[in-house]
Amino acid sequence: MTTNAELWTRREAAVPRGVGSMHQRFFARGDNAEAYDAEGKRYIDFATGIAVCNTGHGHPRVIAAVQRQLDAFSHCSFQVTPYENYIELAEKLNAIAPIEGPVKSIFFTTGAEALENAVKIARAHTGRRGIITFQGGYHGRTLLTLAMTGKVLPYKAKFGPMPGDVFHTRFPIPYHGFSEDQAIAGIEALFASSIEPSAVAAIVLEPVLGEGGFYNASYAFFTALREICDRHGILLIADEVQAGFARTGRMFAMDWVNEATGVKPDLMTIAKAMAGGFPISGVMGRADIMDAPDVGGLGGTYGGSPLGCAAGLAVLEVIAEEDLCARAVEIGDRIKARLRALKDGGMSAIGDVRGPGAMIALELVHDGDANRPNPEATRAIVQEGANEGLLLLSCGLRGNVVRFLPALTMPNALLDEALDKLEVVLRRVLPA
């Protein structure tokens, strides 16, 4: 049997250090919400490939759909000879998008590619150059999306200069003492100091910051953003790459916003859980905006892979038939209840427990003080979790957030087992 240590040695010799791995454990097999490493050790997966396998590892419906597509053809490029399942996936997503209709969709391969093309579309439609994004936001690792990403280490260091006309402002995080009103004032300050609003093509934000720490943008903030965008002719782009496809308890996080306020984005980017582990991403938007680029201005050799489209259609069926939006809420409520009970029981290192649906964050601090982050404990919990058979991820600008992204198909018995393991780890790592 090849060991994890042997594989790690080979990895270090063959793969550049710039691509990091949180765990020195090599994934060998997945089964719904469970994973097994090269040595046969079992883990309960709270990472799901960074919010990709919302429908679990190897869902039979998804695998069967891809197998049928493989039996027909694996690739031909939509730009050469189009194929039906691309159109069908676009039709189904257009029908459910929380965007003012009519809606059109285009597909790519990665989340970063979706964000790049959303910016291209916004600039083509508005004739403007400026893009406003938020500190803590994560939009990808290509140069333009790095410029948009609001976190320097490890993403931006050594890679400058960045593309121009991208401006950052602070995201509202009341837990850190920064309100929605202050965030809106920050945007107005950008207009006064850095770029005139008439030169701004789009404001881009994640409805729930992903890498930034799983902070929600409030309904009041979205209402204010929509008003600013409408007043100045700016497009509002929602980056749903991590939050989409039932993760938050709705198909898209913007569904919550629309239900509460009526606010809709002009464009949305999607990826990750879109196809249950098969690479595909997309941009959805108002048809008049999406049609702004000239013929040939958008595309990519692998964009909208027929395998990804087949998997994407199956994922939509699974979400609907297994009611995974409701299941996300149930799973999230169980996780939050367990963590809050520990916090209320005197575990002062737990500063905050939050998140919509099954997109849950545990923020760790010293002595309950939000201004004293505890990244050391966060790192220890992620590593000790793996030792106990839990795959966990960290995130946050301050490196002090443990994020939970379980498969929405995880049964309660397995979830309870995972939470028992987690409690053991927290009691071991955190001060009494």
Summary of the structure (lengths in Angstrom):
residues: 432
radius of gyration: 21.3
end to end distance: 40.6
largest distance: 63.7
contacts: 1527
relative contact order: 0.16
helix: 42%
strand: 19%
